[in-house]
Each structure stands twice: as C-alpha cells, then as structure tokens.
Amino acid sequence: MKMLLETGHFDGFVNSNTPTPELQPEFNVDLYPYQKKLNVGVELADALVERGFGEHSALVGSSETISYQQLCDLSNQIARVLSEDFGIVSGNRVMIRSRNCPMMVACFLAILKVGAVAFNTIALMRAKELSILVDKAKVDLVLCQKGLEEELNLLDRDMRPNLKIAEFSATIDGTATVNAKAACKSTKYEAVKTSQNDIALLASTSGTTGKPKITMHRHRDILAIADGFARQVLKIVPDDICIGTPPLAFTFGLGGLAVFPLRFGATAVLLEQTSPTNLAGFIGQYGATVCFSAPTAYKVILSEETNDKLLKTLRCAVSAGENLPQPVLEGWQNRINVPIINAMGSTEALHTFISTRLEDFKSGSSGLRPIEGYEVEIFDDDMKPAGIEKPGWLGFRGPTGCRYMDDDRQAEYVKNGWNITGDFFRKDRNGKLHFVSRADDMIISSGYNIAAAEVEEALLSHPYVRECAVVGVPDSDRGSIVRAHVVLNDKDSKLENLVETLQEHVKSAISPYKYPRSIIFGDSLPKTETGKLKRHMLRKAEIIKGDCATEKDSLIGDIASDPTIGAGNFLFRVHELAANNERTAVTHVDFDGQAWGFSLNDLVAKANHISSCYWHLGIRAKSIVALYLEDGISYYLHYLALTKIGAIPAFLNGGVTPEIASKYLSKIKPELLVSEGERLDEILTYSGNFKCPTTDIVEVEKQPFSLPCEAYEHSDDDTVLISHTSGTTGLPKAVSFSQKSIIYGVKKQLGKKLGNAMLSAAPVSHAAAVTMLMSNIMRMNHLIIVSDKSPEGIAAAIETFEPSIMFAFPSVYVDLCRIDIDPKRLASINIWMSTADACHEPHVRKMLQYGHRYEDGKRVDGALFIDNLGSSEFAFGIFRNIHTLKTNNYNRCVGKPFSWIEVALFDEQDKKITDYGVVGRLGVKSPSVTSGYWDNQEATADAILDGYWLTGDLIYKGENGLYYHVDRTSDSMQLDGKTYYSCQLEESFLKNIPAIFDCTVVQGEPKGTLKVEVEVKEGLSFADIEQRISEFSKENNLPEISEIKLVSPGSNEGVTGKKLKRVIRETA
C-alpha cells in the first residue's frame, strides 16, 4: 500500500515524483513506532538539548567546536534565513554544495526544520553534473560553501530563472551571505510539523552504469539507520567521537559523521582534508573512538607500523563502500587489536543493512548478518531462493529501501518487493552472508565461475602484496582469463620469479583453476574519490609485464573512440587508465643538453600543483593566460594546468620580438601574462601596448600549494588553446582551438603504428607540438622534446634516446641536410615526419638516406619521410605524402587529404574547380579546423567560403588523384600577364642547380622581375652559381631576375622557420 498517508509538505513536487506503491519495495514500518509528526532536524538537535546535552560537543571542525545548544540555535537561525529571506516552504528542494564542515550539518538540519528536502552534493561535482541534478529535482535554492561557487556560476541561469544560490562560510562567524543573515536572526524557531513519511533527503548515486539516479528518503528512514545499525551494532554512546573520510554528501558519510553521533549525543569530527594518508594522524589528534572509511584507508594505515600508536583511542572501525578483504580484516585485528565492522549498504538503502558484529572480533567470524528489521535472501536468476552455499543475487527489505525519483530504473532495482543490489553473495549453513562478487566482477573462464574477490583475498594473504584487484579479460581459448593488478609492499622489489610465486600461492590457497594467469604490477590502483576501486578502468589497462601489444592497442582504441576524452582532460584520463604511471612519458632536453624526465605521475602532480597556483592567483574557467617563454617543457606543463581548471592558455613563441608580442597581446586581452627574466623585462618596455597584470613564471609556481583543484568539465566547443600564426604576412593572428577540434585528428590517427618513442623538434609553443603531446600521451609512448634544435643538438638527442620517429618543421630538416652526420647516430629513426609547408625534394631525398625501414619483414637502410602539409589553423595537418627511397611523388606533391578532411579548390570567382591541373585556393572542411581567429570575427568570416576554411594555399589536383602545392596566395606573382608561383620556382632551382642548398624567390624591383636569395653549398663559388641561375632562367623563359643575393643559413626566417617573404620583398 502507499506509505504516505498525510504530509506536512506545502510543495507537492517530491510526493508526485515518488514511485507508485506497486513499484516500491515492501517496508518494515513496525519496528520503530515513530510519532506521526516527525522532523529529523529537531530530533538531531533540539531533542538532544532537551535531554541535557546542550553543553556537550556536537561538531568539531578544523578551527571551532560547536555544542549541541549552539547547533540548535544556529540551525534555527539558518532556518529563519531560508524561510524569511529566500522564501523556502516545506517540500521545496534545497541543495547543499560543500566539503565536510560543521556549517554544512547546520544547514542540513535547518533545511529539515523548515520542512524542505535536503540534497547534499560533493564538492568535486562539475557544472554539467550539477545541472542534471538541479533540473531533475527542480531545486529551488543552492547553499554553497564559499570558494565552491565556480561551477554553479557556469549554470545557465536564463534556463533556471527561479533558482537561487546563496554562499555560506565554513566557519560560523564567516561573512558569507547565509552566515551574515543568520547572525541577525532569532535563535528561536518552530520547526514545520512534517510527517514521518515525508521525504527529507535526496541522494544521487554514482551513475557508474549511466546517468545518475536520485534516491528519496523519508524522515523516519534517517532515524531508522541510526536506531538500527548505529545503536544495535556500533553501540554509539555520548562519549564516542566519530571521524572518517567519506563526504557528508554520500549517505555513508552522512550517517557515520552526522546522523549517528547526533542521534546519541556523541561528537563528530568534520575536517575538509581527511584522506587515507592522514586519517591515522587525525584519529590520534582528536582522540576518535569510531572511524568510518573504505577498505583502502585501512590498507594504507596498515602499511605504516608507526600508525599503530595513533589509534589507541579507537574502539571500533567501520569499513564500507566495497567488501573488506579477509587479509585486511585479519591484519587489522591482529595488528591494531580493534574490531573492524565489514558493512554492506547502498545509497538506495540509505545506509547499512547487513554487517559483521563487534563480537565477531573475538570469534574471528567474517560472515555478515542482517541489521534488526531487515530481511535478506539470496536469489537465483528466476528470483527463487538460491539455497545454502550457492551464489546468487543479494536481496533485502526492511525499514528502508529504494525509491528513485521519476526513474524507469526503479523496476530494475525492485523485484517482487525485494531490493536487488547487483551483488553476488552466498549464505552459509549458519545463515551468515559472504560476499562473492559484484555482478560484473564474476569471471567465466573455460566454463568455470570465478569470483574476483576470492582471488583478491588469496593474493592479499601473501606478504609481498599491499593491494590488488582482479578482473577478467578476453581470451581466445578460455573465453576469459583472470588478470590480477598488484601493488607490492616494496614497489622497488626486484624479486625473481615473482609472478610464478604469486600464482603458486593462489593455487595453494584456493582451487587451482582460479589462479591469475596474468599479473600486472603497478604503483597504484585507480579509485574514486571515496576510495572505491575503478574496475572498469583496469579491464582496459595497459599490460606492463609481458608487454602485450594487443592489449595496449585495445586500450588505445578505447581512448580513440571515447568521446569524453578531449584536449582538456587527456592526461588525467590516460593516467586513470594506464597501469604503469611511473614510466617516463616526456623528456625535455634543455639548451644545456640536460635531460629532464617526467612520468605520467610527475605530469599529473605538476599540473595539479601549477593549477592550484593559478587558482591562488585568481585564475578561473575562461580566464586567458598568455605565456611568453623560452622554448621548453613549461609550455606543456602550464597548458595541462590551465586547461585542468578550464582556463585558456595563450601561447606566444618566445622568439617573437617584444614589440610584436606586446601588440599581439593587445588583441587577445589576457587576464595575466606569464613570462620570465629578461624576456619579461623587455616586453614590459612596451607595456603601453597592452593592459594586463604580468608575473614571472617563477612567481607563479611558488604560490602556496593547496589541495588539487577540481577538474573542469569541458564541452566540445570550449576553447582550450590560443596559438598564433607565423606572422609571414604581418602581425600574427590568434588562432583558437576547442576541446574537440585540436585533438580530433590526433584521435583519428591513434590506430597508426608510430613506434614507442618520438623526438619532437617543433617549437613547443606551437599548436602542432601540443598535438604531439596528446598523441604520445594517448599512445602511452615516450615523447622527447629538444630546446636545442641545431643539427648537433638533434643528433645527440636521437643518439641518446633512440626514438623511432622525429617530428619537426621543414626548416629543421633543412638544417640537418646542411651538414654530414654519421648515419649511425640517426639509425634508430624509422620515420621522419614534417608538417607546415611541403618540403623541397632535395632535402627529402637526403633525409631518406638516414635511418631504417622494414621491407618484407627485413630491416633495410633509409627511413620513411612523411610530409604533412598543414597550417596554423589546423594544428595536426591536412595532406600527407609518404616518401621512401623507392617512391617518386615529388614536384611539390602533398599526397591526399586525411580521411576526416574534405577539401575543395576555388577559383577567383569563388567557384569550385573540378578540372585536373587547375590551380585554386584551398578550402577545407573538418572537425579539426580552428574555432576561428580569437576575438576577430571579420578575419574569421573572410577565411570561410561556402563552409570551407581557406588556408591561404594554392593547390591543384593531378590526374593521378594526388594534390600538388604550388604557393601561398600572398606569394604568387603576376608578371607580364602570367602567374608565377614562388614555391614552384624554388623547387626548380634546387632540383636543377645542385650547388644551391636552399633558396627563396619573391617579386623584385622593378616590378615584373624576380629576386632570388640563395644559400650555396660550402666551398662553392657564388659567382658561378649566380651565372648558372641566370642561364637557367633564360633557358626556361622565366622573368628577368633583378637581384640574386647570397644569404647565410636561417636568414629572414620567422619563429617557426618559415621564410618571411614579405620582409624579403620589402627589402628588394
């Protein structure tokens, strides 16, 4: 029958969105005969004062202690604020966004006192997640702890015009809105007379199987979990001091750190920064007697014997969140000599419904029993009792149970009046319950059912093993095999035959067929914020021992196809997925030749630290931070840090002159400029050109470190980077890239085999270099970046690190061709990769002499040369042409466009060119194209024609289906009524006059003539070459050459190595 017979709610929203009676489980309401009119806000505060606990400590925070009388008064004052200042009426939904602190509990009680429905949420929740919950629950007011409002500010308030947001300070005497208003209110308040069956609390599930579900809990439910588990099992008394790691926003934390102690006049310690690593210290500091946490915390405490003396006051520990492994249970009880309760609950049940007992500590029993009032059964797939010792689905019913708010999944959780949790348990002959596995943790191998938890317990009983997790992975012969991810007590252990040792140990402990056929050793296991193991990530994790290429390829494939991985979170997502985060991911070789290696753990730690530093400086989501630095790893580290918090890094190549840099800054209008040393001093001499604060990078990175900032959740269109063009035609343009665009091409190419290590000699500030960081992190390869891009600097790096691929702009390859290098020094290279402009044939042919490739399985001399034509607006590239010693696709051939790119050629009348061999302006359509020029709608509009982005390149398509690049639109020349293309002319001179090493052709003075700048090969006569150029021009009916100029290497090059033809023309 329907439980809600009467209500104290004026707002009927929650009542109308409660599941119908037939969809709800059966409830046992006879055990606790609460009065019909029941308000938990009163029962957990005012009632304790009436019982004489007014002066007793109720809540202890990091800087204050609140008595029960103070809690009663404060919650009354806040209740008045809610009703008088914000118009909250009974039945309204009030969300709390806060970390653990006494003020959060006061707000929670106040919400209940006004008859409203409390909805606690964790501080880590992002705007997107919050918006789902706010909309579904039709939240009327959000009470937000000061400092956590950033994500709320990102909500579209136009779509939620009635939503109110109010800040409160973590300390009572804070100056935030709620605190200030409450201080002026009377401490007397008559709470709303709600019904015991009125909904008092909403709680969201983790949403691990899809969108989050919202559970609904009555006033009587909140008291029932205390009068059941806390009274009967934990035996909470007024002298107890409760402490723990779970957030109050989770029902495990709300019960253990608020409801349980307040129900019985005990004390709760609420600290914002409690974690498994510092929990033991806080237990000792506050003299805690009851501790609530996940198995992870107890494992961590056991790993340090020095923690034992900190736990002298503890009388009981409660483990929940996941099953407590038997070795941890035994280790805790043997070492700490304190009972540890293995509790099983769920958000749907509000708290614990089965557990071990305190007395089990003496008997050694590990079986779980129902809490009084709960009935438990083990069912088979047909919802029939499975029988003794047979695994089956765990079902329960009792004082609490599942009510999802307006959710079709109610019928999946509640079957025949039973709550079905999704856990596999078995019942022994004494009626005690034993965890077998989560439904998705059961491994079927060669027809055998193998419970992951059983194998884990066997492994944990070995002295070498600190932590482990077992998953099933596909196997062609057995269907699945058991794989164990193991963290050793001694992570640096070099023990021989360790895999075999552990396998034999498992075989001796349980049925031999259950042993793990694959064991992976790692530094840590992926977990949620509350310490739960992320098993789904382990199923995808990279094989470390045995180096299984198939598994690594599978993981890379998952990364490539995962739409939630973008340019702003790729590092952190890969860090979650990869099993070996200690491997070197990036090495920076600085200008002094010093190599600095960074593992994935190092990169994450650096990004977390620097993002906290920026946060301390006031940088927030959407803030633009310009970086004007020496070429090096700092660009990468600050990119990762800024994008983590949703800020926008704007990279400015350190080679740009201070004057040009200052003018560029005036266009992008950053909130902060970060530079260094003399470079900062120089640009400040032009500070009149831009208006923003400036700081030295050293000052940024030494800001006070706090807890890692919460990760911003980007949408696909969010800007993650502003880079700039080469400036060959004037002031560089600011190019913006989004969460999706800059990484799109990278993810499309992840399936290509590129070896295990890459050396990048591209400017680290360039968008193309950022894509190489993404590519190598997501491939779990080693990226080496070099600041010294001289031939010797590059050769030394290749010789030292032996990368299989090198990535650079054409000018770097020109430099390498300038000298003769011992081929042995470059032998590791299998692929030379270039991007930006197409390379000239003579330079490609020389580079093909170095390195190696494989033909018919045999290693032969001569690497591949992949020539990508790209632009600053595409970052990754547009066309690709692959050269070997045996191919002959030259004459400015750029190959074919990438598969995700659509190209078109346009004539001067903006019509598409369909004929072969006709030169046109290149237009490109692709998800990888820039979002546009930053804050320059006019330039962006000029660059788009019929939906295609005009790159500024002139191209024609050959009859062979390949494309050929002839020039940039700004560099082609109309001479005597005929069009000449500078790049084609340069190619002709280089190909036909071998004495020329490099050359540049522009229009000369007087008009109608050509100017040619040449660099000649060492030891050759310029006069002879000058004569040969003139003769070649006449022989081929080229325009008159007005000037042939000898230049030195690198002259008139921009910051990316491109020739500044505009400058050469202006000096003609």
LOMIRO-208757 format. One record per residue (C-alpha): x, z, y. Coordinates in steps of 0.001 Angstrom, whole numbers, plus 500000, padded with zeros to 6 digits. Last residue first. Example, Ala and Ser with C-alpha at 12.3 -4.5 7.8 and 13.67 -1.06 7.14 Angstrom:
BEGIN
513670507140498940/512300507800495500/
This chain:
BEGIN
564045447308544262/563894451057544952/560095451171544882/560027449160541699/562368451579539926/560226454531541029/557051452902539726/558891452028536541/559423455686535798/560849455205532327/559269457610529879/561447460445528614/558735463104528624/559867464667531909/560179461270533560/563143458951533198/564789457117536076/568237457326534482/568484458742530974/571677456925529989/573555455327532904/572420452264534791/573829448752535349/571581446728537662/570493443113537389/568777442025540568/566775439019541823/565992437614538377/564116434334538737/561060434021536581/561478433259532869/561823429686531673/563231430730528292/566669429133528692/566780430280532319/566141433868531394/568655433786528529/571335432424530878/570709435147533451/570807437860530782/574053436449529321/575707436450532745/574835440087533297/576100440873529807/579474439306530553/579710441120533889/578746444410532225/581723444149529884/581407446041526605/583189449288525692/580041451371525100/576834449472524646/575171448424527845/572392450175529719/570336447725531662/568068447648534709/566349444329535294/564539443337538489/562315440282538291/561282437807540967/557973436601542373/558083439068545201/561450439338546942/562188441863545666/561724442675542016/558896443197539560/559974445510536762/562067445275533596/563797448228531908/566686448017529445/568360449698526497/571454449083524357/572210445614525630/575090444012523704/572580442790521115/571165440176523528/568265438538521693/566359441575520449/567012443780523464/566195441034525999/563019440012524147/561773443595523751/562311444215527442/560304441097528273/557467442204526024/557475445665527622/557405444157531139/554466441849530540/554325438634532533/551177437006533853/551444433581535483/550347432413538931/553871432363540317/554493435925539141/551617438294538269/553266441322536706/552235443934534136/553424447470534889/550227449233536020/548238447893533071/550828449280530662/552455446638528508/552481444342525471/551151446434522597/550242444496519462/547358445153517078/547174444202513413/544320442253511821/546639439491510593/545079437178513191/546648439360515833/544824441724518144/545995442077521716/546878445123523758/547362446198527371/547463449974527811/545909452093530585/544059454265528073/540539453200528984/538164455655527299/535251453776525753/531587454628526411/530874451299528143/533919451818530336/535369455260530970/538581455877532929/536936455452536345/534427458190535453/537238460602534613/539066459804537843/535886460500539831/535012463627537893/538301465287538712/538018469024537955/540216468589534914/540537464993533807/538234464404530882/537195466017527602/540172464234526090/539697461915523121/539769463296519580/536031462794518945/536844459084519253/536095455986521296/538989453957522699/539363451190525245/542490449027525504/542643446540528340/542928443012527105/545413440451525812/543978437539523853/545761436830520553/542649436884518402/539298436371520067/536691439155520338/537369440442523828/534748442821525176/533568442186528721/534723444284531644/535189441210533875/538962441676533759/538896441524529954/538166444410527616/539650445269524225/537839447650521869/538934450538519667/537104452940517366/539091455951516159/538329458068513078/540189455715510732/543381455708512784/543961452490514684/545949449657513117/549551448540513454/551459449045516722/553232445688516683/555548445261519692/557239442207518149/557742444163514899/555981444193511530/558963443279509342/558986445603506351/561825446046503842/563964448571505704/560799450573506243/558305450647509090/554863452263509330/552618451366512273/550015453834513546/547538453487516378/545647456090518475/547747459231518650/547547463029518449/547445464109522102/544680461656523040/544638461771526851/548412461994527100/548595458668525305/549301457405521838/551008454620519938/552354456009516709/555477454513515107/556104455922511657/559679455208510557/560239455622506840/563642456792505668/566582454671504516/568579455242501362/566827455366497985/565348458187495940/563640456932492793/559996457477491840/559131453808492130/560506453855495670/561258457122497394/562602457496500912/565867458570502495/567510459493505766/569296457181508185/569429453389508301/565796453240509404/566884454824512683/568882451678513482/565970449356512812/563632451461514970/566052451316517896/566472447556517637/562684447043517406/561646448910520541/559390451935520102/555697451986520985/554875454430523774/553523457943523028/554429458955519452/557378458762517093/557760459908513500/560920459616511417/560002460283507807/562095461230504772/564740463192506616/567042465302504440/569967462880504844/570409463378508581/573814465082508458/574874462895505534/574346459794507679/577336460807509876/576041460035513362/577022457046515492/575871457427519070/573238455790521285/570749455486518440/570037459206518661/569398458850522404/566941456002521837/565259458156519192/564817460908521760/563453458401524302/560774457282521809/559057460716521715/559730463046518816/558639464237515360/561111464648512511/560182464855508849/561782466202505674/563438469136507396/566928470142506237/567211473384508255/570910473336509132/571718469611509018/568493468748510820/569216471352513504/572792470131513958/571645466518514226/569059467470516858/571522469364519050/574147466646518620/571745463893519612/570592465909522631/567142467505522411/568358471040522990/565113473039523062/564520472484519365/561338473215517420/561367473812513672/557980473866511930/557806475197508359/554716474175506414/551489476069505726/549591472789506160/547367474496508730/550388475954510523/552174472615510356/549358470561511815/548422473078514496/551997473359515744/552261469569515638/549077469339517693/550694471568520320/553655469182520462/551276466300521201/549701468324524017/553074468502525753/554536471857526773/556748471995523679/558521468842524818/558902466738521656/561911467381519431/559838468629516500/561536469271513167/559152469332510241/559269471229506952/557394471124503654/556856467422503069/554426465260505003/551798464363502406/548609463214504113/545486465302503444/545867467120506748/545360463880508668/541708464354509641/542464467952510610/545122466801513065/542858464102514476/540207466666515364/542543469383516624/542667468285520255/538983467364520361/537273470339518714/538282473385520762/538455471151523800/541215469299525606/541664468863529338/544052466434531015/545401467260534485/546751464130536165/550423463906537087/551110462879540724/552226459249540772/552088456278538398/554587457497535818/553178461015536145/553729461869532503/550141463060532082/549242466737532158/548091469462529827/545019471666530139/544246473465526908/541424475308525128/538353473928526899/535120474933525163/533194471966523790/533293472946520122/532161476497520906/534834479123520962/534492482617519532/536824484911521468/538950487182519325/538772490855520204/541877492109521911/544490493834519777/544664497563520581/546658498353523691/550098497339524830/551089498250528362/552373495103530143/555907494098529152/554957490550528188/553511489623531556/556420491000533574/558894488986531505/556838485859532125/557430486300535833/554323486503537979/552317484439540400/548950485019542083/547064481891543141/546838479609546145/548712476347546000/550589474074548388/551733476872550709/553549478385547748/556163475616548041/559146478000548293/557414479905545489/558193476974543212/561906477639543571/561746481396542946/559660480842539806/562152478313538467/564972480695539349/563659483380537025/560491482613535096/556979481178535382/553424482406534937/550885481183537475/547567483047537570/543941482242538391/544688478530538155/543438476023540730/543847472753538768/544494470508541785/546601472895543874/548708473489540784/549666469795540729/550886470005544308/553051473005543422/554452471255540355/555354468182542410/557331470373544812/558862472470542038/560129469363540238/558627468761536787/561211469587534123/559475472834533215/556507470850531938/553293472409533225/550927473726530573/547504475017531611/546403477744529213/542642478362529206/541326481858528461/539061482449525456/540746485664524361/542517484034521421/543107480927523518/545384482920525781/547471484461523017/547931481304520939/548847479260524015/551146482054525178/553053481989521904/553280478190521848/554535477850525420/556963480715524840/558552478826521924/560682476627524158/561092474267527094/561820476398530153/558639477460531824/555740476596534135/552663478182532519/549336477988534363/546621480493533405/543022479358533787/540418482078533173/537538480790531002/537479483994528910/539312486848530629/542585487559532401/542525490914534176/546212491781533900/545503494190531030/543783491308529249/546926489246529731/548998491976528106/546470492307525293/546748488540524697/550528488926524647/550413491600521967/547856489886519756/549651486551520016/552965488174519178/551482490021516181/549765486851514960/552960484852515323/555007487536513575/552561487759510669/552657483984510325/556443484289510188/558612483605513230/562282482591513114/564602482497516115/567596480178515842/570396480393518414/571781476969519371/572365478048522967/569513475850524223/567121477574521806/566377476761518185/562816477972517618/561684478468514025/558024478429513082/556232479413509860/558845481517508106/557212483095505073/555842486595505576/552192485527505606/552182484728501919/548595484668500612/547268482299503237/543565482558504056/543399485207506779/546559483935508484/545099480432508285/542061481677510200/544185483514512769/546388480517513450/543504478037513643/541477480099516148/541457478235519472/542146474717518255/539364474849515721/538411476231512348/534643476734512165/534058473170510979/535867473866507665/536691470487506135/540388470469506989/540809474118506051/539154473544502672/541412470561502037/544446472629502950/543291475228500400/542889472580497715/546294471093498521/547845474541498146/546079474999494827/547280471627493550/550809472252494766/551117475384492635/554242477075493936/554848479196490809/554738482421492784/553165481724496179/549857480068495403/547900479542498604/544620481381498980/541218479771498440/539846482325495996/541563484979498062/539442484054501066/536208484541499148/537469487954498079/537504489352501601/538085493013500663/536130495560502633/538191497670505018/535659498082507807/537209495395509996/537075493022507027/539957492644504629/542566490097503593/545129491578501181/548667492450502208/552332491593501720/551763489210498851/552489488762495175/550464486252493194/549688486718489517/548193484026487284/547109484500483675/545563487832484601/544747489770481402/541141489795480181/541855488273476762/543975491325475948/541028493750475989/542030496617478274/545066498839478898/547668497233476630/546842493715477803/546937494921481397/550466496291480952/551580493108479233/550456491073482252/552164493490484626/555492493198482866/555180489427482473/554685489008486212/557543491387486979/560011489524484777/562893490695486939/562445493290489644/563487492147493117/561294494665494973/561104494120498708/557408494997498867/558024498306497133/554539499664496442/553619496139495443/550671494167496777/549075492068494037/546699489118494047/545477488735490482/544149485485489025/541867485406486003/541230481929484656/538217479678484975/536697476840482968/539225477519480239/540995474168479881/540615472572483324/540981475867485178/539012476928488238/539941480239489868/538507483676489184/539366486575491428/541257489859491117/542389492040493976/545356494361494061/546838497241495952/549856499530495524/551121498267492152/554531499265490802/553248502477489178/550794500587486923/547281502114486933/546342499738489721/546678496792487325/544187498227484844/541762499113487631/541958495612489000/541249494105485576/538079496200485294/537005495367488854/537245491623488223/534745491816485385/535464489334482600/532647487523480802/534132485481477947/533119481865477331/536620480471477754/536845482316481079/533727483498482942/534722485663485884/532213488110487380/533099488765491014/530190486728492456/527629489149491055/529638492082492364/531357493676489439/531174496268486709/530399499542488450/529532502373486100/526271504322486058/525661507582484261/522720507887481889/524647509887479314/524687506917476944/526372504773479584/524604502555482111/526237499305483216/526516497864486696/526547494369488235/525858494317491955/523502491966493821/521538494853495305/518136494384493688/515612496687495424/512746497206492999/509010496692493629/508761493788491192/511643492067492990/512949492987496419/516207491368497528/515215487728497058/511687488207498387/513034489742501592/515146486608502024/512233484981503846/513077487077506914/510819488480509629/512773491725509948/514106492686506561/512701495822504961/514727497048502019/514579500578500741/514475504283501478/512808507290499799/513260505784496329/513787502512494515/516872501078492851/518054498003490970/521519497153489675/521682493817487883/523112493902484389/525986494911482210/525112496317478762/526317499823477944/522764501020477187/519931498564477723/519383495602480015/515991496743481267/513896493601481900/514062491706485178/514460488364483356/518132488086484358/518832491514482840/518077494735484653/519916498036485123/517637500775486468/517806503405489195/515223505869490511/515923507677493749/514367510993494783/517484513013494086/520573510828494522/521132508640491489/524192509287489323/527599507626489304/530081507880486440/533675508839487163/533843512100485209/537075514056485582/535367517334484707/536781519276487636/536293516612490293/532916515750488761/531660518969490375/531684517298493781/529322514600492487/529579510860491834/527259508585493739/523956506701493797/521533506109496706/523947506155499635/522991504864503083/520408502815504974/519042501445501676/519129497884503094/522509498558504675/523733499406501202/524839502371499154/527279503387496457/529365506496496902/532500507467494992/532992511060496136/536558512349496400/537229515946495453/540465517401496874/543614518042494864/545617515702497108/547941514451494391/545863514662491205/542513514041492897/543776511170494990/545742509534492199/542786509825489829/540348508218492252/542906505588493251/543547504810489579/539756504615488928/539060502044491633/536525503148494287/533789500506494460/533252498896497837/531973500040501214/532108503687500217/534564506526499667/533659510089500652/536329512791500882/535725516519500407/537319519851501233/539861518707503828/541643521474505705/544980520927503964/544969517159504550/547996516848506830/550347518278504166/549603515341501856/550352512668504467/554120513008503971/553601511546500498/552872508162502076/551198505510499870/548363507917499042/547087507724502617/547071503920502465/545139503905499191/542654506359500676/542155504092503655/541588501021501488/538975502815499401/536671502878502452/536140505851504753/534248509124505368/536135512435505562/534774515958505280/536748519077506299/538470517932509477/541078520230511022/541226518153514206/544944517312514170/545279517283510386/542402514891509862/543703512860512820/547110512446511167/545541511443507860/543437508780509599/546371507148511387/547088504251509011/543541503858507694/542217503486511255/540722505726513966/541068504156517418/537783504877519170/537548508511518104/534393510394517142/534916513783515466/531579515121514203/530658518817514090/528135520622511878/524671521899512811/523057520585509639/521222517446510815/523897516758513433/526656516571510815/524747514142508576/523198511942511299/526329511340513349/529621510610511587/528516510220507960/525156508595508582/526058506360511494/529321505401509770/527687504263506544/524905502645508615/527412500471510413/527240500565514218/528721504055514059/531941502290513135/533600503381509867/536955505223510083/536192508848509372/535712512441510541/533298515275509804/533993518909510728/532089521326508500/531353524896509569/527662524141510063/527201523126506399/527231519746504594/526593520063500852/528131516667500120/525845516003497165/522496517698497831/522512518099501599/524380514933502668/522944512688499931/519278513726500149/518341515667503266/520702513468505273/519506510155503840/515915511365504200/516291512263507876/517067508669508814/514380507328506475/511712509548508090/512290507915511470/511853504498509847/514454501840509058/514417498074509596/517109495685508288/518223492641510254/519763489836508215/522815487948509367/523025484166508814/524653483153505564/526042484805502468/528503487054504256/525881487936506867/527400491341507480/524021493043507578/522395493960510850/520831497342511488/517566498200513247/516568501827513725/513505503878514616/510645502020512908/507559504222512942/506714505883509622/507381509453510731/505071508651513638/506391508864517158/505475511635519557/507479510454522553/510016513035523678/509198515440526473/512203515527528768/514014518340530566/517616517790531606/516436516477534954/518095513316536199/520855512770538752/523709512795536253/521780510269534146/521943507659536914/525715507940537220/526285507922533471/523998504920532925/525597502884535714/529250503611534957/530993506446536812/532178508476533849/531425512190533580/530141511889530018/533151509967528739/532734506589527015/531323505136530232/527939503417530219/527004499903531247/523495498493531607/522156495113530499/518555493934530928/516988491004529079/513824489715530719/515223486347531820/516635485505528356/517058481709528466/518308481933532042/520531484792530931/522642482519528750/524890485048527083/528523484908528183/528197488139530173/527393489907526923/530747488835525531/532637490320528480/530669493581528609/532956495555526325/535005497297529029/532301499835529859/530268500660526785/527148498529526712/523525499644526658/521534496477526025/517884496348527027/514758494470525914/515992493035522611/513677490401521145/514955491314517657/515639487679516769/516905486771520194/519258489703520636/520533489353517070/521335485651517351/522759486071520869/525043488856519698/526567486646517031/527261483866519533/528557486323522126/531047487859519716/530826491102517744/534001493159517677/532414496107519496/530032496699516620/526272496714517087/523701499529517063/520006498615517381/517866501578518392/514066501252518422/512204502903521307/510177506091521085/511672507508524277/513401510141522136/514809507504519769/516570505715522598/517902509027523871/519331509870520443/521264506598520330/522475507017523916/523822510487523107/525486509087519968/527207506358522012/528331508972524551/530138510892521809/532441507929521059/532780505252518350/533044501825519946/530069500444521756/527356497846522043/523988499593521837/520808497540521591/517462498804522821/514306497400521216/510976498359522771/508558500235520453/508010503088522864/508494502064526466/511630501168528396/511040500672532105/514707500479533043/514919503195535678/512213505658534622/512058505088530865/515700504444530033/517081506725532734/514752509507531588/516014509086528030/519545509263529406/518776512663530926/517178513902527698/520182512670525665/522470514563528047/520488517811527804/520324517808524008/523959516813523696/524967519539526159/522985522116524171/524512520861520910/527978521229522400/530075518296523564/533866518216523271/535984516045525545/539028513782525751/539337511909522437/535807512814521459/534371515807519625/530636515950519005/528366518878518084/530367521966518975/528196525114518692/526869526573521946/523272525452521329/523297526101517576/520577528773517656/517810527105515656/516090525931518858/519316524195519850/519386522452516488/515807521256516932/516674519788520326/519492517629518933/519081515923515560/515355516633515120/514503515608518684/516058512162518405/514565511961514915/511039511979516291/508358512951513785/504591513135514131/503242513091510576/505278516130509602/507849515490506883/506918516036503252/510291515033501725/509965514268498006/506509512713498257/507485509491500014/509001507685497012/508830504063498112/507989500930496122/509750497890497514/508227495748500252/506942492210499722/503448493275498707/503205495550501766/503880492721504266/507376492670505704/507719494226509195/507522491746512073/504183492958513451/505364496560513407/508566495633515189/506720493852518016/503965496451518577/505140497773521953/503176501004522567/504683502579519471/503456506009518375/502068504594515183/499486505291512533/499015504317508893/502353502552508442/503041502735504700/501094499628503622/500000500000500000/
